[in-house]
Amino acid sequence: MLQILYSILIRLCLPFILLRLWWRGRRAPGLRQDWWHRLGYAPRLDGRVVWVHAVSVGETIAAGPVVRRLLERDDGTTVLMTATTDTGMAQARRMFGDRVRYAYAPYDTPGAVRRFLARVRPAVLVILETEIWPTMILQCRQRQVPVLLINARLSERSARGYERVGRLAKPVLQSIDWVAAQAEADAERFRLIGVPPGRVSVTGTIKFDVDIPEAVRHAAQDLKAQIGQRPVWIGGSTHAGEDGQLLFAHEQLLAQHPDALLILVPRHPDRFETVATKVAAHGLSLARRSLAQPPVTAQVYLGDTMGELMALYGASDVAFVGGSLVPRGGHNPLEPAAWGVPVLSGPHVFNFETVYHTLEAGGGVRVVSDADALAGVLLDWFGHRKVREQVGQHARQVVDHNRGALAQVVKGIVGRL
């Protein structure tokens, strides 16, 4: 009965969801592109299909090494990547071009999911992290399509949410064939909310298996050559409420290091102009990557493009990872760590709790509470190069030491084809 009520509610909300999609598409035209996929009218596919679903940019990047390993097998398998957001879709296309197929994930109505499955006919569904949609999972179960939740994490707050809707969630969770959890704490929470214990494994996070393509290395080297020997730090994936704090910290850094450069990369494209205006309000000179303006004399370099954050991390001496000075849960600190770049973060990192604990235990990250504390660490690190480089070395060692989840996850996927 609860599943029926859920389906009715989703159907009733669908006109408003489509209206919101159209409205948001005014500023982000990519949202309107291929909108019919969301109603289940995906491209028809033949042969053996691995459906990999990632919500947005972060999950798509995390899925990258898995997809690359599947493509390396060259066994005739077609990989279909789906996303919920236009930025996630754009990221996937930049990463893989015409090597995989793409579609927006269907809305979780019975009709949309049924049409999608009939047209795609996946052999297995691979979901990144915690994107659990009841209709999608239950209909896959009915069609005997294995559902795998990889790189899975579940916070205490989310677990409590599932417990509150236990009668609805239980049949869905029992329909998941395998949960590859990031840590034992995540695995235990999945068991407690209803996933059969025998279907839960601790593989670690595939984000430790981060790889840096040669094209990205070259892009980082090119930017470094433009910047020269200036002190460079980056604020990656920043959210509203953080940019002003980073600019305040940068002003304090400039007082002692007048040639310092801040690379500022907002998480969402619709904030690019707002952040550019904020930089001007602080009286700081600005260069914009989207306009191919070289950061030769600028005090702030705005990373207002998509899909280049990894290269921008590689061109930096210190990395602050955003979404953490405000309660957004943080973003992936392993991308700068893989470069050997020391990591700074605010305290709000519940989306990457396990990763940060591991990185902190290995001495590769410093957590700061506010702009003043951030400025203090920046001044310390840029005043003591050996200390800064040592933290960066520790960060890279943590990444290297914890690799291996990727092989386990790919083996688990292939074994269910």
C-alpha positions as CSV (number, residue, x, y, z in Angstrom):
1,M,0.0,0.0,0.0
2,L,2.8,2.4,0.9
3,Q,4.5,1.7,-2.5
4,I,1.2,2.5,-4.3
5,L,0.8,5.7,-2.3
6,Y,4.4,6.7,-3.2
7,S,3.8,6.0,-6.9
8,I,0.6,8.1,-6.8
9,L,2.4,11.0,-5.1
10,I,5.2,11.0,-7.6
11,R,2.7,11.0,-10.5
12,L,0.8,13.9,-9.0
13,C,4.1,15.8,-8.5
14,L,5.3,15.1,-12.1
15,P,3.7,18.1,-13.8
16,F,5.2,20.4,-11.3
17,I,8.6,18.7,-11.6
18,L,8.5,19.2,-15.4
19,L,7.5,22.8,-15.0
20,R,10.4,23.4,-12.6
21,L,12.7,21.7,-15.1
22,W,11.5,24.0,-17.9
23,W,11.9,27.0,-15.6
24,R,15.5,26.1,-14.5
25,G,16.3,25.5,-18.2
26,R,16.1,29.2,-18.8
27,R,19.5,29.6,-17.2
28,A,20.8,26.1,-17.8
29,P,19.7,25.0,-21.3
30,G,21.3,21.6,-20.8
31,L,18.4,20.7,-18.5
32,R,16.0,20.9,-21.4
33,Q,18.1,18.8,-23.7
34,D,16.8,15.3,-24.1
35,W,14.2,15.9,-21.4
36,W,12.1,13.1,-22.7
37,H,14.7,10.6,-21.4
38,R,13.3,11.6,-17.9
39,L,10.0,10.1,-19.0
40,G,11.6,6.9,-20.0
41,Y,12.2,7.5,-23.7
42,A,15.9,6.7,-23.6
43,P,17.8,5.6,-26.7
44,R,17.2,1.9,-27.6
45,L,20.2,-0.3,-26.8
46,D,21.1,-3.8,-27.9
47,G,23.4,-6.4,-26.5
48,R,24.8,-6.5,-22.9
49,V,24.4,-3.2,-21.2
50,V,25.9,-2.0,-17.9
51,W,23.8,0.9,-16.6
52,V,25.9,3.2,-14.4
53,H,23.9,5.9,-12.6
54,A,25.6,8.9,-11.0
55,V,23.6,11.9,-9.8
56,S,25.9,14.8,-10.6
57,V,29.5,15.9,-11.2
58,G,31.0,14.4,-8.1
59,E,29.5,11.0,-8.5
60,T,30.3,11.0,-12.2
61,I,33.9,11.7,-11.5
62,A,33.9,8.9,-8.9
63,A,32.4,6.5,-11.5
64,G,35.1,7.3,-14.0
65,P,37.7,4.7,-13.0
66,V,35.0,2.0,-12.9
67,V,33.8,2.8,-16.4
68,R,37.3,3.0,-17.7
69,R,38.0,-0.5,-16.3
70,L,34.8,-1.9,-17.9
71,L,35.7,-0.3,-21.2
72,E,39.2,-1.8,-21.0
73,R,37.7,-5.3,-21.0
74,D,36.6,-4.8,-24.6
75,D,34.1,-7.7,-24.4
76,G,31.3,-6.1,-26.3
77,T,29.6,-4.6,-23.3
78,T,27.9,-1.3,-23.7
79,V,28.1,1.2,-20.9
80,L,25.2,3.5,-20.4
81,M,25.8,6.5,-18.1
82,T,22.9,8.3,-16.6
83,A,22.8,11.5,-14.5
84,T,20.1,13.6,-12.9
85,T,21.8,17.0,-13.5
86,D,22.9,18.7,-16.7
87,T,26.3,19.3,-15.1
88,G,26.7,15.6,-14.4
89,M,25.8,14.7,-18.0
90,A,28.2,17.3,-19.4
91,Q,31.0,15.9,-17.1
92,A,30.4,12.4,-18.4
93,R,30.5,13.5,-22.0
94,R,33.8,15.3,-21.4
95,M,35.3,12.2,-19.8
96,F,34.2,9.6,-22.3
97,G,33.1,11.2,-25.5
98,D,31.6,8.6,-27.8
99,R,33.0,5.6,-25.9
100,V,29.8,5.2,-23.8
101,R,26.1,5.9,-24.3
102,Y,24.2,8.6,-22.3
103,A,20.8,9.4,-21.0
104,Y,19.1,11.3,-18.2
105,A,17.8,9.0,-15.5
106,P,14.0,8.4,-15.6
107,Y,11.8,10.0,-13.1
108,D,10.8,7.4,-10.5
109,T,7.2,6.8,-11.8
110,P,6.2,3.3,-12.8
111,G,5.6,4.3,-16.4
112,A,8.8,6.2,-16.9
113,V,11.0,3.4,-15.3
114,R,9.1,0.7,-17.2
115,R,9.7,2.4,-20.6
116,F,13.3,3.1,-19.7
117,L,14.1,-0.5,-18.8
118,A,12.2,-1.8,-21.9
119,R,14.3,0.4,-24.2
120,V,17.7,0.0,-22.5
121,R,17.4,-3.7,-21.2
122,P,20.3,-3.5,-18.8
123,A,22.1,-6.6,-17.6
124,V,23.0,-4.8,-14.4
125,L,22.4,-1.5,-12.7
126,V,25.3,0.2,-10.9
127,I,24.4,3.1,-8.6
128,L,26.9,5.4,-7.1
129,E,26.8,6.0,-3.3
130,T,23.3,6.5,-1.9
131,E,20.9,7.3,-4.8
132,I,18.1,4.9,-3.9
133,W,14.9,5.3,-5.9
134,P,12.2,2.8,-4.9
135,T,10.4,2.3,-8.2
136,M,13.7,2.0,-10.2
137,I,15.1,-0.6,-7.8
138,L,11.9,-2.6,-7.5
139,Q,11.2,-2.8,-11.2
140,C,14.8,-3.9,-11.8
141,R,14.2,-6.7,-9.3
142,Q,11.1,-7.7,-11.1
143,R,13.1,-7.9,-14.4
144,Q,15.9,-9.9,-12.6
145,V,18.3,-7.0,-13.2
146,P,20.9,-7.0,-10.4
147,V,21.1,-3.7,-8.5
148,L,24.5,-2.8,-7.1
149,L,25.2,0.1,-4.8
150,I,28.9,0.9,-5.1
151,N,31.1,3.3,-3.2
152,A,28.2,3.3,-0.8
153,R,28.0,5.6,2.2
154,L,25.2,6.3,4.7
155,S,25.4,8.9,7.3
156,E,23.7,8.6,10.7
157,R,21.3,11.3,9.7
158,S,20.3,9.5,6.5
159,A,20.0,6.1,8.3
160,R,17.5,7.7,10.7
161,G,15.6,9.0,7.8
162,Y,15.3,5.5,6.3
163,E,14.3,4.1,9.7
164,R,11.4,6.6,9.8
165,V,10.0,5.2,6.5
166,G,10.9,1.6,7.3
167,R,7.8,0.0,5.9
168,L,8.4,1.7,2.5
169,A,12.2,1.3,2.5
170,K,12.5,-2.3,3.6
171,P,11.3,-4.0,0.4
172,V,13.4,-1.7,-1.6
173,L,16.5,-2.3,0.4
174,Q,16.0,-6.0,0.3
175,S,15.9,-5.8,-3.5
176,I,19.5,-4.5,-3.7
177,D,21.8,-7.3,-4.7
178,W,25.1,-5.9,-3.4
179,V,26.2,-2.9,-1.3
180,A,29.9,-2.2,-1.6
181,A,30.3,0.1,1.4
182,Q,33.1,2.6,1.9
183,A,33.6,1.7,5.6
184,E,32.4,-0.7,8.3
185,A,30.3,2.1,9.8
186,D,28.5,2.6,6.5
187,A,28.0,-1.2,6.1
188,E,26.5,-1.5,9.6
189,R,24.1,1.3,8.9
190,F,22.9,-0.4,5.7
191,R,22.4,-3.7,7.6
192,L,20.4,-1.9,10.3
193,I,18.0,-0.2,7.9
194,G,17.2,-3.5,6.1
195,V,19.8,-4.6,3.6
196,P,20.4,-8.4,4.1
197,P,23.8,-8.8,5.9
198,G,25.1,-11.3,3.3
199,R,24.7,-8.7,0.6
200,V,26.9,-6.0,2.3
201,S,30.6,-5.8,1.9
202,V,33.3,-3.3,2.9
203,T,35.4,-2.6,-0.1
204,G,36.7,0.9,0.8
205,T,36.1,3.9,-1.4
206,I,36.9,3.8,-5.1
207,K,37.8,7.5,-4.8
208,F,41.2,6.5,-3.4
209,D,41.8,4.9,-6.8
210,V,41.8,8.3,-8.4
211,D,43.8,8.5,-11.6
212,I,45.1,11.6,-13.3
213,P,44.9,11.4,-17.2
214,E,47.8,12.7,-19.2
215,A,45.7,15.4,-20.7
216,V,44.9,16.7,-17.2
217,R,48.5,16.7,-16.3
218,H,49.4,18.7,-19.3
219,A,46.7,21.2,-18.6
220,A,48.0,21.7,-15.1
221,Q,51.6,22.1,-16.3
222,D,50.5,24.7,-18.9
223,L,48.7,26.7,-16.2
224,K,51.6,26.5,-13.8
225,A,53.9,27.8,-16.6
226,Q,51.6,30.8,-17.0
227,I,51.5,31.5,-13.2
228,G,55.2,31.2,-12.7
229,Q,56.7,31.0,-9.2
230,R,53.9,32.8,-7.4
231,P,52.3,31.3,-4.2
232,V,49.1,29.7,-5.4
233,W,46.1,28.3,-3.5
234,I,42.8,27.1,-4.7
235,G,39.2,27.2,-3.3
236,G,37.6,24.2,-5.0
237,S,33.8,23.6,-5.2
238,T,32.8,26.5,-3.1
239,H,29.3,27.3,-2.1
240,A,27.4,30.5,-1.2
241,G,28.7,31.7,2.1
242,E,32.2,30.5,1.5
243,D,33.6,32.8,-1.2
244,G,33.6,35.9,1.0
245,Q,35.5,34.0,3.7
246,L,38.1,32.8,1.2
247,L,38.5,36.3,-0.2
248,F,39.0,37.7,3.3
249,A,41.6,35.0,4.0
250,H,43.3,35.9,0.7
251,E,43.5,39.5,1.6
252,Q,45.4,38.6,4.8
253,L,47.7,36.4,2.7
254,L,48.3,39.2,0.3
255,A,49.5,41.5,3.1
256,Q,52.5,39.3,3.5
257,H,52.7,37.7,0.1
258,P,51.7,40.4,-2.4
259,D,52.1,38.1,-5.4
260,A,49.9,35.4,-4.1
261,L,47.1,34.0,-6.4
262,L,43.8,32.5,-5.4
263,I,42.1,30.2,-7.9
264,L,38.4,30.3,-7.0
265,V,36.2,27.6,-8.4
266,P,32.4,27.8,-7.5
267,R,30.7,24.4,-7.4
268,H,27.7,25.5,-9.5
269,P,27.9,27.4,-12.8
270,D,24.9,29.7,-12.0
271,R,27.1,31.3,-9.3
272,F,30.0,32.3,-11.6
273,E,28.8,35.8,-12.2
274,T,27.9,36.3,-8.5
275,V,31.3,35.3,-7.4
276,A,33.0,37.5,-10.1
277,T,31.0,40.5,-8.7
278,K,32.0,39.6,-5.1
279,V,35.7,39.6,-6.1
280,A,35.3,43.1,-7.6
281,A,33.6,44.2,-4.4
282,H,36.7,43.2,-2.5
283,G,38.8,45.4,-4.8
284,L,40.8,42.4,-6.1
285,S,42.0,42.1,-9.7
286,L,40.3,39.2,-11.6
287,A,41.1,37.0,-14.5
288,R,38.6,34.5,-15.9
289,R,39.4,31.1,-17.3
290,S,36.3,31.1,-19.5
291,L,37.6,34.2,-21.3
292,A,41.2,32.7,-21.6
293,Q,42.5,35.6,-19.6
294,P,46.0,34.7,-18.3
295,P,46.4,34.9,-14.5
296,V,49.8,36.7,-14.9
297,T,49.1,39.7,-12.7
298,A,45.6,38.9,-11.3
299,Q,45.0,38.4,-7.6
300,V,42.1,36.0,-8.2
301,Y,41.7,33.5,-11.1
302,L,38.1,32.5,-11.5
303,G,37.7,28.9,-12.6
304,D,34.4,29.6,-14.4
305,T,34.5,26.5,-16.6
306,M,33.3,22.9,-16.1
307,G,35.3,19.7,-15.8
308,E,38.7,21.4,-15.2
309,L,38.9,21.3,-11.4
310,M,41.3,18.4,-11.3
311,A,43.8,20.3,-13.5
312,L,43.4,23.5,-11.4
313,Y,44.2,21.5,-8.3
314,G,47.3,20.3,-10.0
315,A,48.4,23.8,-10.6
316,S,48.1,24.8,-7.0
317,D,50.4,24.7,-3.9
318,V,47.5,24.4,-1.4
319,A,43.9,23.3,-1.8
320,F,40.9,24.3,0.2
321,V,38.0,22.0,-0.5
322,G,34.6,23.7,-0.4
323,G,31.2,22.9,0.9
324,S,32.8,22.6,4.3
325,L,32.8,26.1,5.9
326,V,29.1,26.0,5.4
327,P,27.0,22.9,6.3
328,R,26.9,21.3,2.9
329,G,28.8,18.2,3.8
330,G,32.0,18.9,1.9
331,H,33.4,17.6,-1.4
332,N,36.1,15.1,-2.4
333,P,39.5,16.0,-0.9
334,L,41.3,13.1,-2.6
335,E,41.5,14.9,-5.9
336,P,44.1,17.5,-4.6
337,A,45.6,14.8,-2.4
338,A,46.4,12.6,-5.4
339,W,48.6,15.5,-6.7
340,G,50.4,15.7,-3.4
341,V,48.8,19.0,-2.7
342,P,48.1,19.7,1.1
343,V,44.4,20.0,1.9
344,L,42.5,22.5,3.9
345,S,38.8,22.0,4.9
346,G,36.1,23.5,7.0
347,P,34.5,21.3,9.7
348,H,31.3,20.3,7.8
349,V,32.4,17.2,5.9
350,F,29.7,14.6,6.8
351,N,29.4,13.5,3.1
352,F,33.0,12.4,3.2
353,E,33.3,11.5,6.8
354,T,35.4,8.3,6.3
355,V,37.7,9.9,3.7
356,Y,38.5,12.8,5.9
357,H,39.1,10.7,9.0
358,T,41.6,8.6,7.0
359,L,43.2,11.7,5.5
360,E,43.4,13.4,8.9
361,A,44.9,10.3,10.6
362,G,47.6,10.3,7.9
363,G,48.5,14.0,8.4
364,G,47.3,15.1,4.9
365,V,44.6,17.6,5.9
366,R,44.1,20.5,8.3
367,V,40.6,21.4,9.4
368,V,39.8,25.1,10.0
369,S,36.7,26.7,11.6
370,D,36.5,30.1,9.9
371,A,38.3,32.6,7.6
372,D,40.7,33.7,10.3
373,A,41.8,30.2,11.0
374,L,42.1,29.6,7.2
375,A,44.3,32.6,6.8
376,G,46.5,31.5,9.7
377,V,47.2,28.2,8.2
378,L,47.9,29.7,4.7
379,L,50.4,32.2,6.2
380,D,52.1,29.3,8.1
381,W,52.3,27.0,5.1
382,F,53.5,29.7,2.7
383,G,56.0,30.9,5.2
384,H,57.3,27.4,5.8
385,R,57.6,25.5,2.5
386,K,58.9,22.3,4.0
387,V,56.0,22.0,6.4
388,R,53.6,22.6,3.5
389,E,55.3,20.1,1.2
390,Q,55.3,17.5,4.0
391,V,51.6,17.7,4.5
392,G,51.2,17.3,0.7
393,Q,53.4,14.2,0.8
394,H,51.3,12.7,3.6
395,A,48.1,13.4,1.6
396,R,49.5,11.5,-1.4
397,Q,50.7,8.7,0.7
398,V,47.2,8.3,2.2
399,V,45.8,8.0,-1.3
400,D,48.4,5.5,-2.5
401,H,48.1,3.4,0.7
402,N,44.3,3.0,0.4
403,R,44.0,2.1,-3.3
404,G,42.4,-1.3,-4.2
405,A,38.7,-0.8,-3.8
406,L,38.3,-0.3,-7.6
407,A,39.5,-3.8,-8.4
408,Q,37.0,-5.4,-5.9
409,V,34.1,-3.3,-7.2
410,V,34.8,-4.1,-10.9
411,K,35.1,-7.8,-10.0
412,G,31.8,-7.6,-8.3
413,I,30.1,-6.0,-11.3
414,V,31.6,-8.3,-13.9
415,G,30.6,-11.3,-11.7
416,R,27.0,-10.3,-12.0
417,L,26.8,-9.8,-15.8
